Amino acid sequence: MDGQYYARLKSSLDGKRVKTDPAFAETMRYAELLGRASKLVSTVYHRIPKEERSRELFKRLTGETMKELGKGKRGKK
């Protein structure tokens, strides 16, 4: 950066901690929603003609699907 060399320190955070630590419960909830939304959108996305597909479209559809799935989760509590 700016002609200087910098070294990063290794993070103490690892995947196991993120998956088990209650402090990351919300992160894991969103990760689950993203996984579910992505699978659902993938099914629909592949039915769209190739010339109309784009990364932006996939991301937008996934985001909207996550919002809808999130509403369903909140409604069940």
Secondary structure as UniProt FT lines:
FT   TURN            2..3
FT   HELIX           15..20
FT   HELIX           22..24
FT   HELIX           25..45
FT   TURN            46..47
FT   HELIX           50..52
FT   HELIX           55..76
//
